[in-house]
Amino acid sequence: MDDERWDVLEKRVAALEARVADGADAREHDEFWALRELKRRAQDRSHVLFTGSLTLPTGAHYEWQETVEVSSMLQADPTQAVAALSALAHPVRIQLLHKVLHGRHTVAELVEGLGTSGQLYHHLRQLVAEGWLATSGRGVYDVPPARVVPLVTLLATAGLR
């Protein structure tokens, strides 16, 4: 490659690197960067974006994103959400989920401080039925990967910080 073409190529790469660096720097100082991008992509439709990247105390890492068009959500039957939300609306069930997120997975590990194993199974069944927990073996419970960020999002929007 001749020197002139090499110089042109180096200048183009430097310009691209500068643009990337400027954009990254601007996003770091713009707390609404995700909202601005959502508006740009939504093309004047109302959307809600849920997203997260997190590592649990167990070391498991999750990344998740979902965009919901508001008009379709507002037209849907809101009672469809009752069962999923009701499954979370009990102190023992929230504590169970919290313990599982911290790495406790068996009934023996979960029962401590939460009542009898019979009571615990009642709550576990409700959480499994609504998809907040799944069994990955005999008596072993996990929050399904697709539910980790939504669960943390619900807890955050409910004021847990």
Secondary structure as a PSIPRED ss2 file (coil, helix, strand):
# PSIPRED VFORMAT (PSIPRED V4.0)

   1 M C   1.000  0.000  0.000
   2 D C   1.000  0.000  0.000
   3 D H   0.000  1.000  0.000
   4 E H   0.000  1.000  0.000
   5 R H   0.000  1.000  0.000
   6 W H   0.000  1.000  0.000
   7 D H   0.000  1.000  0.000
   8 V H   0.000  1.000  0.000
   9 L H   0.000  1.000  0.000
  10 E H   0.000  1.000  0.000
  11 K H   0.000  1.000  0.000
  12 R H   0.000  1.000  0.000
  13 V H   0.000  1.000  0.000
  14 A H   0.000  1.000  0.000
  15 A H   0.000  1.000  0.000
  16 L H   0.000  1.000  0.000
  17 E H   0.000  1.000  0.000
  18 A H   0.000  1.000  0.000
  19 R H   0.000  1.000  0.000
  20 V H   0.000  1.000  0.000
  21 A H   0.000  1.000  0.000
  22 D H   0.000  1.000  0.000
  23 G H   0.000  1.000  0.000
  24 A H   0.000  1.000  0.000
  25 D H   0.000  1.000  0.000
  26 A H   0.000  1.000  0.000
  27 R H   0.000  1.000  0.000
  28 E H   0.000  1.000  0.000
  29 H C   1.000  0.000  0.000
  30 D C   1.000  0.000  0.000
  31 E C   1.000  0.000  0.000
  32 F C   1.000  0.000  0.000
  33 W H   0.000  1.000  0.000
  34 A H   0.000  1.000  0.000
  35 L H   0.000  1.000  0.000
  36 R H   0.000  1.000  0.000
  37 E H   0.000  1.000  0.000
  38 L H   0.000  1.000  0.000
  39 K H   0.000  1.000  0.000
  40 R H   0.000  1.000  0.000
  41 R H   0.000  1.000  0.000
  42 A H   0.000  1.000  0.000
  43 Q C   1.000  0.000  0.000
  44 D C   1.000  0.000  0.000
  45 R C   1.000  0.000  0.000
  46 S C   1.000  0.000  0.000
  47 H E   0.000  0.000  1.000
  48 V E   0.000  0.000  1.000
  49 L E   0.000  0.000  1.000
  50 F E   0.000  0.000  1.000
  51 T E   0.000  0.000  1.000
  52 G E   0.000  0.000  1.000
  53 S E   0.000  0.000  1.000
  54 L E   0.000  0.000  1.000
  55 T E   0.000  0.000  1.000
  56 L C   1.000  0.000  0.000
  57 P C   1.000  0.000  0.000
  58 T C   1.000  0.000  0.000
  59 G C   1.000  0.000  0.000
  60 A C   1.000  0.000  0.000
  61 H E   0.000  0.000  1.000
  62 Y E   0.000  0.000  1.000
  63 E E   0.000  0.000  1.000
  64 W E   0.000  0.000  1.000
  65 Q E   0.000  0.000  1.000
  66 E E   0.000  0.000  1.000
  67 T E   0.000  0.000  1.000
  68 V E   0.000  0.000  1.000
  69 E E   0.000  0.000  1.000
  70 V H   0.000  1.000  0.000
  71 S H   0.000  1.000  0.000
  72 S H   0.000  1.000  0.000
  73 M H   0.000  1.000  0.000
  74 L H   0.000  1.000  0.000
  75 Q H   0.000  1.000  0.000
  76 A C   1.000  0.000  0.000
  77 D C   1.000  0.000  0.000
  78 P H   0.000  1.000  0.000
  79 T H   0.000  1.000  0.000
  80 Q H   0.000  1.000  0.000
  81 A H   0.000  1.000  0.000
  82 V H   0.000  1.000  0.000
  83 A H   0.000  1.000  0.000
  84 A H   0.000  1.000  0.000
  85 L H   0.000  1.000  0.000
  86 S H   0.000  1.000  0.000
  87 A H   0.000  1.000  0.000
  88 L H   0.000  1.000  0.000
  89 A C   1.000  0.000  0.000
  90 H C   1.000  0.000  0.000
  91 P H   0.000  1.000  0.000
  92 V H   0.000  1.000  0.000
  93 R H   0.000  1.000  0.000
  94 I H   0.000  1.000  0.000
  95 Q H   0.000  1.000  0.000
  96 L H   0.000  1.000  0.000
  97 L H   0.000  1.000  0.000
  98 H H   0.000  1.000  0.000
  99 K H   0.000  1.000  0.000
 100 V H   0.000  1.000  0.000
 101 L H   0.000  1.000  0.000
 102 H C   1.000  0.000  0.000
 103 G C   1.000  0.000  0.000
 104 R C   1.000  0.000  0.000
 105 H C   1.000  0.000  0.000
 106 T E   0.000  0.000  1.000
 107 V H   0.000  1.000  0.000
 108 A H   0.000  1.000  0.000
 109 E H   0.000  1.000  0.000
 110 L H   0.000  1.000  0.000
 111 V C   1.000  0.000  0.000
 112 E C   1.000  0.000  0.000
 113 G C   1.000  0.000  0.000
 114 L C   1.000  0.000  0.000
 115 G C   1.000  0.000  0.000
 116 T C   1.000  0.000  0.000
 117 S H   0.000  1.000  0.000
 118 G H   0.000  1.000  0.000
 119 Q H   0.000  1.000  0.000
 120 L H   0.000  1.000  0.000
 121 Y H   0.000  1.000  0.000
 122 H H   0.000  1.000  0.000
 123 H H   0.000  1.000  0.000
 124 L H   0.000  1.000  0.000
 125 R H   0.000  1.000  0.000
 126 Q H   0.000  1.000  0.000
 127 L H   0.000  1.000  0.000
 128 V H   0.000  1.000  0.000
 129 A H   0.000  1.000  0.000
 130 E C   1.000  0.000  0.000
 131 G C   1.000  0.000  0.000
 132 W C   1.000  0.000  0.000
 133 L C   1.000  0.000  0.000
 134 A E   0.000  0.000  1.000
 135 T E   0.000  0.000  1.000
 136 S E   0.000  0.000  1.000
 137 G E   0.000  0.000  1.000
 138 R C   1.000  0.000  0.000
 139 G C   1.000  0.000  0.000
 140 V E   0.000  0.000  1.000
 141 Y E   0.000  0.000  1.000
 142 D E   0.000  0.000  1.000
 143 V C   1.000  0.000  0.000
 144 P C   1.000  0.000  0.000
 145 P H   0.000  1.000  0.000
 146 A H   0.000  1.000  0.000
 147 R H   0.000  1.000  0.000
 148 V H   0.000  1.000  0.000
 149 V H   0.000  1.000  0.000
 150 P H   0.000  1.000  0.000
 151 L H   0.000  1.000  0.000
 152 V H   0.000  1.000  0.000
 153 T H   0.000  1.000  0.000
 154 L H   0.000  1.000  0.000
 155 L H   0.000  1.000  0.000
 156 A H   0.000  1.000  0.000
 157 T H   0.000  1.000  0.000
 158 A C   1.000  0.000  0.000
 159 G C   1.000  0.000  0.000
 160 L C   1.000  0.000  0.000
 161 R C   1.000  0.000  0.000
